[in-house]
Amino acid sequence: MNGRRALAALALALAIGCANMGEPPGGPPDAAPPEIVATLPESTGVFPDFRGDAEFRFNEIVSEGSSPNFGLGTGDLEKLIVLSPSRDVPDVNWKKSRIAVRPRGGWRPNTVYRVELLPGVVDLRSNRATDGHIMTFTTGAPMPTRYLEGRVVDWSSRRPEARGLVEATLLPDSLSYRTLADSTGTFRFGPLPDGTYLVAGVLDQNRNSRREARESYDTVTVAAGRDSVGELWAFKHDTVAARIQTLAAVDSMGIEVQFNQQLNPYASVAPDSVRIRRLPDSTDVAVEAVLRKEAYDSVYNRPERSAAHSARADSAAAKARADSVARADSVARADSIRAARQAELAPGVRRRDRSTTPVRRQEVAALTTKPPLSDRLVVRLRSPLAAGTRYLVEFKAIESVSRVTGRAIQGFQVPVPKPPDTTKARADSARADSARADTTRAAPPPGPVRVDSAPPDTARRLRRARRGAG
């Protein structure tokens, strides 16, 4: 009996504890996200004997998340904490209205620490915070004042990388500080200790705030005293030379080559560095040029405009000009009407109208600081390719975007064009012959023409002929 009472009391206590974490009954629902009311220790402070946890304290109980923290960086709270200088997953603990953080190896003396809480903390009512918070303190070293700023760019698309990972490694100590760029790819990172930094911009594909082996990145060395990092153009690095992946005849004189890596856009390929051999006798085929796919299309694949095409284009251009004139007239009329209406309105009403006008968000255009990357080249020959013949393509030295140079060789066979399909033509001809035969059978047989049903002139000629015959 006593055991049952103890279990019941324990269950009641647990129920009361869980009930205290829920939303209190009555009153309007809380739609405000959790807010940070304090940090421990205070930011920008010097604490030589600090041994406890760095804490973010909120004005309400926050959610622990559905994924627990196991020190692997996959927990919901672990994903929101970036602790520097360290590449390891920190020890993150949930304490109702507090989030406690500490490095797994403990706090190092005379070190500048930076603890960043990313946006995404959720309360028990699923209200999500859209702002983060940064706490910077030292364990004995003087508080620094240096900041690093720049932009992370995806070289494949030539567009800024939103939430790109930034790693700044202090040399020669190898202390790694990390942060994330904003939605436009830009970052302002600090305060950091003075010194020379190796700064990396990473395309963090799995969003774990750590650079993985196969993720695209770019690095630059920033000397002491400098703040500007510039643009970090991230690309996939490889220590192995590029290899030929596919070969295909792009036309009668060109061979399109696709590599398994993107190539160095600044390195040109000379015609004498490519050897084309015709098999099986290994006869050399002269190479005229080696160009990027876009350059080849612009030089050798420009379609000739026929007279009909030019006429259609001129007609379309004339119609476009007429439409643009009509649109310009309509826009001018609309502008004049709008100006007249605004002149009749009070100044306060005009300000209110302008404030309620929606603003269109423009897509970030591709940057042109560096040329685009490509994994394709087209080899232009001086003689046409022979159908059904095998060729061996050899690049004596091809340089990847990682600046690794190597030899690439592979063979391919020019396909034989398929003969035209005459089966359908023969079937259409047979149907036409059948239709003509049906028409012949349907025609009435010739017979004598009646005089009373013939036209007047024909009737008179028939009567005369009969009288002459009689």
C-alpha positions as CSV (number, residue, x, y, z in Angstrom):
1,M,0.0,0.0,0.0
2,N,2.8,2.4,0.9
3,G,4.5,1.6,-2.4
4,R,1.4,2.5,-4.3
5,R,1.0,5.7,-2.5
6,A,4.6,6.6,-3.2
7,L,4.1,5.9,-6.9
8,A,1.0,8.0,-7.0
9,A,2.7,10.9,-5.2
10,L,5.6,10.7,-7.7
11,A,3.2,10.7,-10.7
12,L,1.4,13.7,-9.2
13,A,4.6,15.6,-8.7
14,L,5.7,14.9,-12.3
15,A,2.3,15.9,-13.6
16,I,2.5,19.2,-11.6
17,G,6.1,19.8,-12.9
18,C,5.0,19.3,-16.5
19,A,1.9,21.4,-16.0
20,N,4.1,24.3,-14.8
21,M,5.9,24.3,-18.2
22,G,2.8,24.7,-20.2
23,E,0.8,27.8,-21.2
24,P,-1.1,29.2,-18.2
25,P,-4.9,29.0,-18.6
26,G,-6.9,32.1,-19.3
27,G,-5.7,35.3,-20.9
28,P,-4.7,36.1,-24.4
29,P,-2.4,33.7,-26.2
30,D,1.3,34.7,-26.2
31,A,2.6,35.2,-29.8
32,A,5.9,36.9,-28.8
33,P,9.2,35.0,-29.4
34,P,11.5,34.4,-26.5
35,E,13.9,37.3,-25.7
36,I,17.3,37.3,-24.1
37,V,17.3,39.2,-20.8
38,A,20.9,38.6,-19.7
39,T,24.1,36.7,-20.5
40,L,26.6,35.0,-18.2
41,P,29.3,36.2,-18.1
42,E,28.7,39.7,-19.3
43,S,29.8,40.4,-22.9
44,T,33.1,42.3,-23.5
45,G,34.3,41.4,-20.0
46,V,37.6,40.0,-18.7
47,F,37.3,37.0,-16.4
48,P,40.7,35.4,-15.6
49,D,39.2,32.7,-13.3
50,F,36.1,31.8,-15.2
51,R,35.2,28.1,-14.9
52,G,31.4,27.9,-15.2
53,D,29.0,27.8,-18.1
54,A,28.4,30.6,-20.6
55,E,24.6,31.1,-20.4
56,F,21.9,32.8,-22.5
57,R,19.0,33.7,-20.2
58,F,15.5,34.2,-21.6
59,N,12.3,35.8,-20.4
60,E,10.4,32.5,-20.6
61,I,11.0,28.8,-20.9
62,V,12.4,27.8,-24.2
63,S,12.0,24.5,-26.0
64,E,14.7,21.8,-25.9
65,G,13.8,20.7,-29.4
66,S,12.9,17.3,-30.8
67,S,16.6,16.2,-31.4
68,P,18.6,15.8,-28.2
69,N,22.2,17.0,-27.8
70,F,24.6,14.1,-27.9
71,G,27.8,16.1,-28.8
72,L,27.5,15.3,-32.5
73,G,26.3,18.7,-33.6
74,T,22.9,17.2,-34.7
75,G,20.8,18.3,-31.7
76,D,18.4,21.2,-32.2
77,L,20.2,23.4,-29.6
78,E,23.7,22.3,-30.8
79,K,22.9,23.6,-34.3
80,L,22.2,27.1,-32.8
81,I,25.5,27.5,-30.9
82,V,28.8,28.5,-32.5
83,L,31.6,28.5,-30.0
84,S,35.0,30.0,-31.0
85,P,37.9,29.4,-30.9
86,S,37.1,25.7,-31.5
87,R,36.1,23.4,-34.3
88,D,34.6,20.8,-31.8
89,V,31.0,20.5,-30.9
90,P,30.5,22.3,-27.6
91,D,28.7,21.0,-24.5
92,V,25.2,22.5,-24.8
93,N,22.7,22.0,-22.0
94,W,19.0,23.0,-21.8
95,K,17.9,24.5,-18.4
96,K,14.3,25.6,-19.0
97,S,14.8,29.4,-19.5
98,R,18.6,29.1,-20.0
99,I,20.9,27.6,-22.5
100,A,24.3,26.8,-21.0
101,V,27.4,26.3,-23.1
102,R,31.0,25.3,-22.4
103,P,33.9,23.8,-24.5
104,R,34.4,20.1,-24.0
105,G,38.0,20.6,-23.1
106,G,37.3,23.4,-20.7
107,W,38.1,27.1,-20.9
108,R,41.6,28.0,-21.8
109,P,43.4,30.8,-20.0
110,N,44.3,34.1,-21.7
111,T,41.9,33.4,-24.6
112,V,39.3,35.5,-26.3
113,Y,36.0,33.5,-26.6
114,R,33.1,34.2,-28.8
115,V,29.8,32.4,-28.2
116,E,27.2,33.0,-30.9
117,L,23.5,32.0,-30.6
118,L,21.9,31.8,-34.0
119,P,18.3,32.7,-34.8
120,G,15.8,29.9,-34.2
121,V,15.2,29.5,-30.5
122,V,11.6,28.4,-29.9
123,D,9.4,28.7,-26.8
124,L,6.8,26.3,-25.7
125,R,4.1,28.0,-27.9
126,S,6.2,27.5,-31.0
127,N,7.1,31.2,-31.3
128,R,10.5,31.3,-33.1
129,A,13.1,34.0,-32.5
130,T,14.3,35.7,-35.6
131,D,17.4,37.4,-34.1
132,G,20.5,35.9,-32.6
133,H,23.0,37.1,-30.0
134,I,26.8,37.2,-29.7
135,M,28.7,37.0,-26.4
136,T,32.4,37.9,-26.4
137,F,34.6,37.7,-23.3
138,T,38.2,36.8,-22.4
139,T,39.7,34.5,-19.7
140,G,42.6,36.9,-19.1
141,A,43.7,38.3,-22.4
142,P,42.8,42.0,-23.1
143,M,39.6,42.6,-24.9
144,P,40.4,43.0,-28.7
145,T,38.8,45.6,-31.0
146,R,39.6,44.1,-34.5
147,Y,36.9,43.1,-37.0
148,L,37.1,41.2,-40.3
149,E,34.6,42.0,-43.0
150,G,33.9,40.6,-46.5
151,R,31.6,38.4,-48.6
152,V,31.1,34.7,-49.4
153,V,30.4,34.0,-53.0
154,D,29.4,30.7,-54.7
155,W,31.7,30.6,-57.8
156,S,29.5,28.1,-59.6
157,S,26.5,30.5,-59.7
158,R,28.6,33.7,-59.1
159,R,26.0,34.8,-56.5
160,P,26.5,35.7,-52.8
161,E,26.0,32.7,-50.5
162,A,23.4,33.4,-47.8
163,R,24.4,32.0,-44.4
164,G,27.8,31.0,-45.7
165,L,30.2,29.8,-43.0
166,V,33.3,32.0,-42.2
167,E,36.3,30.5,-40.5
168,A,39.2,32.8,-39.4
169,T,42.2,30.8,-38.2
170,L,44.8,32.8,-36.2
171,L,48.3,32.1,-37.3
172,P,50.5,30.5,-36.0
173,D,48.4,29.5,-33.0
174,S,45.7,27.8,-35.2
175,L,42.9,29.2,-33.1
176,S,39.8,29.0,-35.3
177,Y,37.0,31.6,-34.9
178,R,33.7,31.0,-36.8
179,T,30.6,32.9,-37.7
180,L,27.9,32.9,-40.4
181,A,27.3,35.5,-43.2
182,D,24.0,37.2,-43.5
183,S,21.3,36.7,-46.2
184,T,23.4,38.8,-48.7
185,G,26.6,36.8,-48.1
186,T,28.3,39.6,-46.2
187,F,29.9,39.4,-42.8
188,R,31.5,41.6,-40.1
189,F,33.3,39.4,-37.7
190,G,34.7,40.3,-34.3
191,P,36.1,41.5,-32.0
192,L,39.1,39.2,-32.7
193,P,42.7,39.2,-31.4
194,D,45.1,41.0,-33.6
195,G,47.4,38.9,-35.9
196,T,47.5,37.2,-39.3
197,Y,44.4,35.2,-40.2
198,L,43.7,32.5,-42.8
199,V,40.1,33.3,-43.6
200,A,37.9,30.7,-45.3
201,G,34.4,31.2,-46.9
202,V,32.5,27.8,-47.0
203,L,29.3,26.7,-48.6
204,D,28.0,24.9,-45.6
205,Q,25.8,22.3,-47.3
206,N,24.7,20.3,-44.2
207,R,24.4,23.5,-42.0
208,N,26.5,22.2,-39.2
209,S,28.7,25.3,-39.0
210,R,31.8,23.3,-39.7
211,R,33.8,22.8,-42.9
212,E,33.6,19.3,-44.3
213,A,36.1,17.6,-46.7
214,R,33.9,17.8,-49.8
215,E,32.3,21.2,-49.3
216,S,33.2,24.2,-51.5
217,Y,35.4,26.9,-50.0
218,D,37.9,29.6,-50.7
219,T,40.7,31.0,-48.5
220,V,42.7,34.2,-48.2
221,T,45.4,35.3,-45.9
222,V,44.7,38.6,-44.1
223,A,47.8,40.3,-42.6
224,A,47.8,41.9,-39.1
225,G,46.3,45.4,-39.1
226,R,44.0,44.7,-42.0
227,D,40.2,44.5,-41.7
228,S,39.0,43.9,-45.3
229,V,38.8,40.3,-46.4
230,G,37.2,41.0,-49.8
231,E,35.2,38.4,-51.7
232,L,35.7,34.7,-51.0
233,W,34.8,32.7,-54.2
234,A,34.1,29.2,-52.9
235,F,34.6,26.2,-55.2
236,K,35.2,22.5,-54.9
237,H,38.8,21.6,-54.3
238,D,40.5,18.4,-55.5
239,T,44.1,17.2,-55.3
240,V,43.6,14.9,-58.4
241,A,43.9,16.2,-61.9
242,A,40.8,16.5,-64.1
243,R,39.8,13.5,-66.2
244,I,37.6,13.3,-69.3
245,Q,34.1,12.2,-68.5
246,T,32.3,12.3,-71.8
247,L,33.1,12.9,-75.5
248,A,30.6,13.8,-78.2
249,A,30.6,15.3,-81.7
250,V,29.0,18.7,-81.4
251,D,29.0,19.2,-85.2
252,S,30.9,17.9,-88.2
253,M,34.1,19.7,-87.1
254,G,33.9,19.9,-83.3
255,I,34.3,17.5,-80.4
256,E,32.8,18.5,-77.1
257,V,34.8,17.3,-74.1
258,Q,33.3,17.2,-70.6
259,F,35.6,16.8,-67.6
260,N,34.8,15.5,-64.1
261,Q,36.0,18.8,-62.6
262,Q,35.6,22.5,-63.3
263,L,38.6,24.0,-65.1
264,N,40.7,27.0,-64.4
265,P,39.0,29.8,-66.2
266,Y,42.2,31.8,-66.5
267,A,44.2,29.0,-68.2
268,S,43.9,28.8,-72.0
269,V,44.4,25.5,-73.9
270,A,46.7,25.8,-76.9
271,P,45.9,23.7,-80.0
272,D,49.3,22.0,-79.9
273,S,48.5,20.7,-76.4
274,V,45.7,18.5,-77.7
275,R,46.3,15.5,-79.9
276,I,43.5,13.8,-81.9
277,R,44.2,10.4,-83.5
278,R,42.0,8.5,-85.9
279,L,41.9,4.8,-85.2
280,P,42.8,2.1,-85.9
281,D,45.9,3.5,-87.8
282,S,46.5,6.3,-85.3
283,T,46.5,9.0,-87.9
284,D,46.9,12.5,-86.4
285,V,44.0,14.9,-87.1
286,A,45.0,18.6,-87.1
287,V,43.5,20.8,-84.4
288,E,42.4,24.3,-85.2
289,A,41.4,25.7,-81.8
290,V,40.3,24.7,-78.3
291,L,37.5,27.0,-76.9
292,R,35.0,27.1,-74.1
293,K,31.6,25.9,-75.0
294,E,30.1,29.4,-74.9
295,A,32.9,30.8,-77.0
296,Y,32.7,28.0,-79.6
297,D,28.9,28.5,-80.0
298,S,29.4,32.3,-80.5
299,V,32.2,31.8,-83.1
300,Y,31.2,28.7,-85.1
301,N,27.5,28.1,-84.5
302,R,26.0,31.4,-85.5
303,P,22.9,30.7,-87.6
304,E,22.6,32.5,-90.9
305,R,19.5,34.6,-91.2
306,S,17.4,34.0,-94.3
307,A,15.4,36.6,-96.1
308,A,12.2,35.2,-94.7
309,H,13.7,35.1,-91.2
310,S,14.8,38.7,-91.7
311,A,11.4,39.8,-92.8
312,R,9.7,38.1,-89.8
313,A,12.3,39.7,-87.5
314,D,11.7,43.1,-89.1
315,S,7.9,42.7,-88.7
316,A,8.3,41.6,-85.1
317,A,10.6,44.6,-84.5
318,A,8.0,47.0,-86.0
319,K,5.2,45.4,-83.9
320,A,7.4,45.7,-80.8
321,R,8.1,49.4,-81.6
322,A,4.4,50.0,-82.0
323,D,3.6,48.3,-78.8
324,S,6.3,50.2,-76.9
325,V,4.9,53.5,-78.3
326,A,1.4,52.5,-77.2
327,R,2.7,51.5,-73.8
328,A,4.7,54.7,-73.5
329,D,1.5,56.7,-74.3
330,S,-0.5,54.8,-71.8
331,V,2.1,55.2,-69.1
332,A,2.3,58.9,-69.8
333,R,-1.4,59.2,-69.5
334,A,-1.4,57.2,-66.3
335,D,1.4,59.4,-64.9
336,S,-0.5,62.6,-65.7
337,I,-3.7,61.2,-64.1
338,R,-1.8,60.1,-61.0
339,A,0.0,63.5,-60.8
340,A,-3.3,65.3,-61.0
341,R,-4.9,63.2,-58.3
342,Q,-1.9,63.6,-56.0
343,A,-2.1,67.4,-56.5
344,E,-5.6,67.3,-55.1
345,L,-4.6,65.3,-52.0
346,A,-3.3,66.7,-48.8
347,P,0.4,66.2,-48.0
348,G,-0.3,63.8,-45.2
349,V,-2.4,61.6,-47.4
350,R,0.4,61.5,-50.0
351,R,2.9,60.3,-47.4
352,R,0.5,57.6,-46.2
353,D,0.0,56.4,-49.8
354,R,3.7,56.2,-50.4
355,S,4.3,54.2,-47.1
356,T,1.7,51.6,-48.1
357,T,3.1,51.0,-51.6
358,P,4.7,47.5,-51.7
359,V,8.4,47.4,-52.4
360,R,9.6,44.7,-54.8
361,R,12.6,42.7,-53.7
362,Q,15.1,42.4,-56.6
363,E,17.1,39.2,-57.1
364,V,20.8,39.5,-56.5
365,A,22.5,39.6,-59.9
366,A,25.5,37.5,-60.7
367,L,28.8,39.0,-59.8
368,T,31.3,39.7,-62.5
369,T,34.5,40.1,-60.5
370,K,35.7,36.6,-61.7
371,P,34.8,34.7,-64.9
372,P,32.3,31.8,-64.8
373,L,33.4,28.3,-64.2
374,S,32.9,25.5,-66.7
375,D,33.8,21.8,-67.1
376,R,33.4,21.7,-70.9
377,L,35.7,22.4,-73.9
378,V,35.2,22.1,-77.6
379,V,38.0,21.0,-79.9
380,R,37.7,22.4,-83.4
381,L,39.3,20.3,-86.1
382,R,40.6,21.3,-89.6
383,S,38.9,18.3,-91.3
384,P,35.4,16.9,-90.7
385,L,34.8,13.9,-88.6
386,A,34.1,10.6,-90.3
387,A,30.9,8.8,-89.3
388,G,31.4,5.4,-87.7
389,T,35.1,6.1,-87.0
390,R,36.8,5.9,-83.6
391,Y,39.0,8.8,-82.4
392,L,41.4,9.1,-79.5
393,V,41.4,12.5,-77.7
394,E,44.4,13.4,-75.5
395,F,45.0,16.5,-73.5
396,K,48.7,16.7,-72.7
397,A,48.2,19.2,-69.8
398,I,44.8,20.3,-68.5
399,E,44.5,22.5,-65.4
400,S,41.6,22.3,-63.0
401,V,40.2,25.1,-60.9
402,S,42.2,23.8,-58.0
403,R,45.4,24.5,-60.0
404,V,46.2,20.8,-60.4
405,T,47.6,20.0,-63.9
406,G,47.5,16.5,-65.4
407,R,47.1,14.4,-68.6
408,A,43.6,13.3,-69.8
409,I,42.9,10.8,-72.5
410,Q,39.8,8.9,-73.8
411,G,38.4,7.6,-77.0
412,F,35.0,7.7,-78.6
413,Q,33.2,6.7,-81.8
414,V,31.3,9.1,-84.1
415,P,27.8,7.7,-84.5
416,V,26.5,6.7,-87.9
417,P,23.4,8.8,-88.9
418,K,20.3,6.7,-89.1
419,P,18.7,6.3,-92.6
420,P,15.4,8.1,-93.1
421,D,12.3,6.0,-92.1
422,T,10.5,5.2,-95.4
423,T,7.9,3.0,-93.8
424,K,5.5,5.9,-93.1
425,A,6.1,7.3,-96.6
426,R,5.2,3.9,-98.2
427,A,2.1,3.7,-96.0
428,D,1.0,7.2,-97.0
429,S,1.5,6.3,-100.7
430,A,-0.5,3.1,-100.3
431,R,-3.4,5.1,-98.7
432,A,-3.2,7.6,-101.6
433,D,-3.4,4.9,-104.2
434,S,-6.3,3.3,-102.4
435,A,-8.1,6.7,-102.4
436,R,-7.5,7.1,-106.1
437,A,-8.9,3.6,-106.8
438,D,-12.0,4.4,-104.8
439,T,-12.5,7.6,-106.7
440,T,-12.3,5.6,-110.0
441,R,-14.8,3.1,-108.9
442,A,-17.2,5.7,-107.7
443,A,-17.2,7.6,-111.0
444,P,-20.3,6.7,-113.2
445,P,-19.7,5.1,-116.6
446,P,-19.9,7.3,-119.7
447,G,-23.2,7.2,-121.6
448,P,-25.2,9.1,-124.3
449,V,-26.0,12.7,-123.6
450,R,-29.7,13.6,-123.7
451,V,-30.6,16.6,-125.8
452,D,-33.2,18.0,-123.5
453,S,-30.7,18.0,-120.6
454,A,-27.8,19.6,-122.5
455,P,-27.1,23.4,-122.7
456,P,-28.8,25.2,-125.7
457,D,-25.7,25.5,-127.8
458,T,-24.8,21.8,-127.3
459,A,-28.4,20.8,-128.0
460,R,-28.4,22.7,-131.4
461,R,-25.1,21.1,-132.4
462,L,-26.5,17.6,-131.6
463,R,-29.7,18.2,-133.6
464,R,-27.7,19.3,-136.6
465,A,-25.4,16.3,-136.4
466,R,-28.4,14.0,-136.3
467,R,-30.1,15.6,-139.2
468,G,-26.8,15.4,-141.2
469,A,-26.4,11.7,-140.3
470,G,-30.0,11.0,-141.4
